[in-house]
Amino acid sequence: MAKKTTFEDALAKLEEIAVELEDGDLSLDAALKKFDEGVKMAAFCNEKLEEAQQKVDLLMKKGGTLSAVPFKPRNDESDLE
């Protein structure tokens, strides 16, 4: 039985593919195959993130009714203070 791919597995694979493509040591055919695999991993990760966002939206309650609460953008500089 095959292991179910997780978001973390797909993200790690996507990072690995990016490094391989950046190195430039692949033949054109191999690079195209890696690129295609990377596109699939990116789509999978995006789908999982969208599912997570939908779950968060459903779980956020305000005044006894369901309402979506947008995430605040992260400010990296203020986080370091």
TIRO-2110 file (N, C-alpha, C; in Angstrom, 1 decimal):
// TIRO-2110
0.8, -1.2, 0.0, N, 1, A
0.0, 0.0, 0.0, CA, 1, A
0.9, 1.2, 0.0, C, 1, A
0.6, 2.2, -0.9, N, 2, A
1.5, 3.4, -1.0, CA, 2, A
1.1, 4.4, 0.1, C, 2, A
2.2, 5.1, 0.5, N, 3, A
2.1, 6.1, 1.5, CA, 3, A
1.3, 7.3, 1.0, C, 3, A
0.4, 7.8, 1.7, N, 4, A
-0.4, 9.0, 1.2, CA, 4, A
0.6, 10.2, 1.3, C, 4, A
0.6, 11.0, 0.3, N, 5, A
1.4, 12.2, 0.2, CA, 5, A
0.9, 13.3, 1.1, C, 5, A
1.7, 13.8, 1.9, N, 6, A
1.3, 14.9, 2.8, CA, 6, A
1.8, 16.2, 2.2, C, 6, A
1.3, 17.3, 2.8, N, 7, A
1.7, 18.7, 2.3, CA, 7, A
3.2, 18.8, 2.5, C, 7, A
3.7, 18.3, 3.7, N, 8, A
5.1, 18.5, 4.0, CA, 8, A
6.0, 17.7, 3.1, C, 8, A
5.5, 16.5, 2.7, N, 9, A
6.3, 15.6, 1.8, CA, 9, A
6.4, 16.3, 0.4, C, 9, A
5.2, 16.9, 0.0, N, 10, A
5.2, 17.5, -1.3, CA, 10, A
6.0, 18.8, -1.4, C, 10, A
6.0, 19.5, -0.3, N, 11, A
6.8, 20.8, -0.2, CA, 11, A
8.3, 20.4, -0.2, C, 11, A
8.7, 19.4, 0.5, N, 12, A
10.1, 19.0, 0.6, CA, 12, A
10.5, 18.5, -0.8, C, 12, A
9.7, 17.8, -1.5, N, 13, A
10.0, 17.3, -2.9, CA, 13, A
10.1, 18.5, -3.8, C, 13, A
9.2, 19.5, -3.7, N, 14, A
9.3, 20.7, -4.5, CA, 14, A
10.6, 21.5, -4.3, C, 14, A
11.0, 21.6, -3.0, N, 15, A
12.3, 22.2, -2.7, CA, 15, A
13.4, 21.5, -3.4, C, 15, A
13.4, 20.2, -3.3, N, 16, A
14.4, 19.3, -3.9, CA, 16, A
14.5, 19.5, -5.4, C, 16, A
13.4, 19.6, -6.0, N, 17, A
13.3, 19.8, -7.5, CA, 17, A
13.9, 21.1, -7.8, C, 17, A
13.5, 22.2, -7.1, N, 18, A
14.0, 23.5, -7.3, CA, 18, A
15.5, 23.5, -7.3, C, 18, A
16.1, 22.9, -6.3, N, 19, A
17.6, 22.8, -6.2, CA, 19, A
18.2, 22.1, -7.4, C, 19, A
17.6, 21.0, -7.8, N, 20, A
18.1, 20.3, -8.9, CA, 20, A
18.0, 21.1, -10.2, C, 20, A
16.9, 21.8, -10.4, N, 21, A
16.8, 22.7, -11.6, CA, 21, A
17.8, 23.9, -11.5, C, 21, A
18.0, 24.4, -10.4, N, 22, A
18.9, 25.6, -10.2, CA, 22, A
20.3, 25.2, -10.5, C, 22, A
20.7, 23.9, -10.1, N, 23, A
22.0, 23.5, -10.4, CA, 23, A
22.4, 23.4, -11.8, C, 23, A
21.4, 23.2, -12.7, N, 24, A
21.6, 23.2, -14.1, CA, 24, A
22.4, 22.0, -14.7, C, 24, A
22.5, 20.9, -13.9, N, 25, A
23.3, 19.8, -14.3, CA, 25, A
22.4, 18.7, -15.0, C, 25, A
21.2, 19.0, -15.2, N, 26, A
20.3, 18.0, -15.9, CA, 26, A
20.2, 18.3, -17.4, C, 26, A
20.0, 17.2, -18.1, N, 27, A
19.7, 17.3, -19.5, CA, 27, A
18.4, 18.0, -19.7, C, 27, A
18.2, 18.5, -20.9, N, 28, A
16.9, 19.2, -21.2, CA, 28, A
15.7, 18.3, -20.9, C, 28, A
15.8, 17.0, -21.3, N, 29, A
14.7, 16.1, -21.1, CA, 29, A
14.4, 15.9, -19.6, C, 29, A
15.5, 15.7, -18.9, N, 30, A
15.4, 15.4, -17.4, CA, 30, A
14.9, 16.7, -16.7, C, 30, A
15.3, 17.9, -17.2, N, 31, A
14.9, 19.1, -16.6, CA, 31, A
13.4, 19.3, -16.8, C, 31, A
12.9, 19.0, -18.0, N, 32, A
11.5, 19.1, -18.3, CA, 32, A
10.7, 18.2, -17.5, C, 32, A
11.2, 17.0, -17.3, N, 33, A
10.5, 16.0, -16.4, CA, 33, A
10.4, 16.5, -15.0, C, 33, A
11.5, 17.1, -14.5, N, 34, A
11.6, 17.6, -13.1, CA, 34, A
10.6, 18.8, -13.0, C, 34, A
10.6, 19.7, -14.0, N, 35, A
9.8, 20.8, -14.0, CA, 35, A
8.3, 20.4, -14.0, C, 35, A
7.9, 19.4, -14.8, N, 36, A
6.6, 18.9, -14.8, CA, 36, A
6.2, 18.3, -13.4, C, 36, A
7.1, 17.6, -12.8, N, 37, A
6.9, 17.1, -11.4, CA, 37, A
6.7, 18.2, -10.4, C, 37, A
7.5, 19.2, -10.6, N, 38, A
7.4, 20.4, -9.7, CA, 38, A
6.1, 21.1, -9.8, C, 38, A
5.6, 21.2, -11.0, N, 39, A
4.3, 21.9, -11.2, CA, 39, A
3.2, 21.1, -10.5, C, 39, A
3.3, 19.8, -10.6, N, 40, A
2.3, 18.9, -10.0, CA, 40, A
2.4, 19.0, -8.4, C, 40, A
3.6, 19.1, -7.9, N, 41, A
3.8, 19.2, -6.5, CA, 41, A
3.3, 20.6, -6.0, C, 41, A
3.6, 21.6, -6.8, N, 42, A
3.1, 23.0, -6.4, CA, 42, A
1.5, 23.0, -6.4, C, 42, A
0.9, 22.4, -7.4, N, 43, A
-0.5, 22.3, -7.5, CA, 43, A
-1.1, 21.6, -6.3, C, 43, A
-0.5, 20.5, -5.9, N, 44, A
-0.9, 19.7, -4.7, CA, 44, A
-0.8, 20.5, -3.5, C, 44, A
0.3, 21.2, -3.3, N, 45, A
0.5, 22.1, -2.1, CA, 45, A
-0.5, 23.2, -2.1, C, 45, A
-0.8, 23.8, -3.2, N, 46, A
-1.8, 24.9, -3.3, CA, 46, A
-3.2, 24.3, -2.9, C, 46, A
-3.5, 23.2, -3.4, N, 47, A
-4.8, 22.6, -3.1, CA, 47, A
-4.9, 22.3, -1.6, C, 47, A
-3.8, 21.8, -1.0, N, 48, A
-3.9, 21.5, 0.5, CA, 48, A
-4.0, 22.8, 1.3, C, 48, A
-3.3, 23.9, 0.8, N, 49, A
-3.4, 25.1, 1.5, CA, 49, A
-4.8, 25.7, 1.4, C, 49, A
-5.4, 25.6, 0.3, N, 50, A
-6.8, 26.1, 0.1, CA, 50, A
-7.8, 25.3, 1.0, C, 50, A
-7.6, 24.0, 1.1, N, 51, A
-8.4, 23.2, 2.0, CA, 51, A
-8.2, 23.6, 3.4, C, 51, A
-7.0, 23.9, 3.8, N, 52, A
-6.8, 24.3, 5.2, CA, 52, A
-7.4, 25.7, 5.4, C, 52, A
-7.3, 26.6, 4.5, N, 53, A
-7.9, 27.9, 4.6, CA, 53, A
-9.5, 27.8, 4.8, C, 53, A
-10.1, 26.9, 4.0, N, 54, A
-11.5, 26.7, 4.1, CA, 54, A
-11.9, 26.1, 5.5, C, 54, A
-11.1, 25.2, 6.0, N, 55, A
-11.3, 24.7, 7.3, CA, 55, A
-11.2, 25.8, 8.4, C, 55, A
-10.2, 26.6, 8.3, N, 56, A
-10.0, 27.7, 9.2, CA, 56, A
-11.2, 28.7, 9.1, C, 56, A
-11.6, 29.0, 7.9, N, 57, A
-12.8, 29.9, 7.7, CA, 57, A
-14.0, 29.4, 8.4, C, 57, A
-14.2, 28.1, 8.3, N, 58, A
-15.4, 27.4, 8.9, CA, 58, A
-15.3, 27.4, 10.5, C, 58, A
-14.1, 27.3, 11.0, N, 59, A
-14.0, 27.3, 12.4, CA, 59, A
-14.0, 28.6, 13.1, C, 59, A
-13.8, 29.7, 12.4, N, 60, A
-13.8, 31.0, 12.9, CA, 60, A
-15.2, 31.4, 13.2, C, 60, A
-15.5, 31.7, 14.5, N, 61, A
-16.8, 32.2, 14.8, CA, 61, A
-16.7, 33.6, 15.4, C, 61, A
-17.7, 34.4, 15.1, N, 62, A
-17.8, 35.7, 15.6, CA, 62, A
-19.3, 36.0, 15.9, C, 62, A
-19.5, 36.3, 17.2, N, 63, A
-20.9, 36.6, 17.6, CA, 63, A
-21.8, 35.5, 17.4, C, 63, A
-21.4, 34.2, 17.6, N, 64, A
-22.2, 33.1, 17.4, CA, 64, A
-22.5, 32.6, 16.0, C, 64, A
-22.0, 33.4, 15.1, N, 65, A
-22.3, 33.0, 13.7, CA, 65, A
-20.9, 32.8, 13.0, C, 65, A
-20.9, 31.9, 12.0, N, 66, A
-19.7, 31.7, 11.2, CA, 66, A
-19.3, 32.9, 10.4, C, 66, A
-18.1, 33.3, 10.5, N, 67, A
-17.6, 34.4, 9.6, CA, 67, A
-16.1, 34.2, 9.3, C, 67, A
-15.7, 34.5, 8.1, N, 68, A
-14.3, 34.3, 7.8, CA, 68, A
-13.6, 35.5, 8.3, C, 68, A
-12.4, 35.2, 8.9, N, 69, A
-11.5, 36.2, 9.5, CA, 69, A
-10.2, 36.1, 8.7, C, 69, A
-9.9, 37.2, 7.9, N, 70, A
-8.7, 37.1, 7.1, CA, 70, A
-7.4, 37.1, 8.0, C, 70, A
-6.4, 36.3, 7.5, N, 71, A
-5.1, 36.3, 8.3, CA, 71, A
-4.4, 37.7, 8.1, C, 71, A
-3.8, 38.1, 9.1, N, 72, A
-3.0, 39.4, 9.0, CA, 72, A
-1.7, 39.0, 8.3, C, 72, A
-1.2, 39.9, 7.3, N, 73, A
0.0, 39.6, 6.7, CA, 73, A
1.2, 39.7, 7.7, C, 73, A
2.1, 38.8, 7.6, N, 74, A
3.3, 38.7, 8.5, CA, 74, A
4.3, 39.8, 8.2, C, 74, A
4.7, 40.6, 9.2, N, 75, A
5.7, 41.6, 9.0, CA, 75, A
7.0, 41.1, 9.6, C, 75, A
7.9, 40.6, 8.8, N, 76, A
9.1, 39.9, 9.2, CA, 76, A
9.9, 40.8, 10.1, C, 76, A
10.0, 42.1, 9.8, N, 77, A
10.8, 43.0, 10.6, CA, 77, A
10.3, 43.2, 12.0, C, 77, A
9.0, 43.3, 12.2, N, 78, A
8.4, 43.5, 13.5, CA, 78, A
8.4, 42.3, 14.3, C, 78, A
8.5, 41.1, 13.7, N, 79, A
8.6, 39.8, 14.4, CA, 79, A
9.9, 39.7, 15.0, C, 79, A
10.9, 40.3, 14.5, N, 80, A
12.3, 40.2, 15.0, CA, 80, A
12.5, 41.0, 16.3, C, 80, A
11.7, 42.0, 16.5, N, 81, A
11.9, 42.9, 17.6, CA, 81, A
11.5, 42.3, 18.9, C, 81, A
END
